Amino acid sequence: MKQTRVNTLFGIEHAIIQAGMVWTSGWRLASAASENGCLGLIGAGSMKPELLSEHITKLRNNFKEKNISKPFGVNLPLIRGDINELIKTILKEEVKIVFSSAGNPKAFSNIFKENNITWVHVIASVKHALKAQEAGCDAVVAEGFEAGGHNGIDEITTLCLVPQVVDALDIPVIAAGGIATGGQIAACMAMGAEGVQIGTRFAATTEASSSEAFKNKIVEAKDSDTYLIMKKLNPVRLYKNKFANDVINAERSGATADELKELLGRKREMKGIFEGDLDEGELEMGQSSGLVNDIPPVKTVVQNLLNEYSEAVSKI
């Protein structure tokens, strides 16, 4: 793959970031991604501070046992109620790369900069990309609404979002949302992105901490098997299961935000992704699930992405 500012920023061989996904991106997945030349992220969105510390320790011990030193990072949703405790954990563990999302980056800029943390924020519009750059972020992830999990309210696609963000910013732009093949990586680079962040493809790997039932559902999913729901609360892209259909029916019936919150209940993500409840859980996956047909190790995924990228570039 072409070398960009993203490679230099993180010290990685390939400008590919494994997304920090709840109940999926534990230390095994992050370690495998980093070991294979990408940037692995531990997803702190489903972790208490103590568990995050445990995953960081296990990842580092794994590197130590293999006598390797690789960069890795942590993904932080800034709207977490215990965000300050999670940040304290990151500082205590001396994590040097943080990807943040779902919140105001300016509120945390001083603490990240004072501690020499390389900081990237996930955005879904040009407006928020400019705010992230102003806050002092070293790069942004421009995520189109094809992505799984929580999405931007404006429903801008990756193909339209990335070039506009590239034109607006001076810092590197990492493309995300619906990316699962090397050909798509080449397309994003052609639009000016200097790297990509990939979620769903890495969620269906042997090292991902999500349940086998959830991984198999990603493989089974076709092009139209996900949709964006909960637009009155916080838009999220899910597989079309019973729970998602219940929410859609409630929305169509005029349910209020409070009624939707009650329907959502608690721990739906854990129930669906980690425990494998395919009916009542949230099965967060992107539209790229239609491109995922197997559950290989991360090493195989990365090699396939690189081969597909080279093939696509040669065709162009």
Secondary structure, 3 states (H helix, E strand, C coil): CCCCHHHHHHCCCCCEEECCCCCCCCHHHHHHHHHCCCEEEEEHHHCCHHHHHHHHHHHHHHHHHCCCCCCEEEEEECCCCCHHHHHHHHHHCCCCEEEEECCCHHHHHHHHHHCCCEEEEEECCHHHHHHHHHHCCCEEEEECCCCCEECCCCCCCHHHHHHHHHHHCCCCEEEECCCCCHHHHHHHHHCCCCEEEECHHHHCCCCCCCCHHHHHHHHHCCCCCEEEECCCCCCEEEECCHHHHHHHHHHHCCCCHHHHHHHHCCCHHHHHHHCCCCCCCCCECCHHHHHCCCCCCHHHHHHHHHHHHHHHHHHC
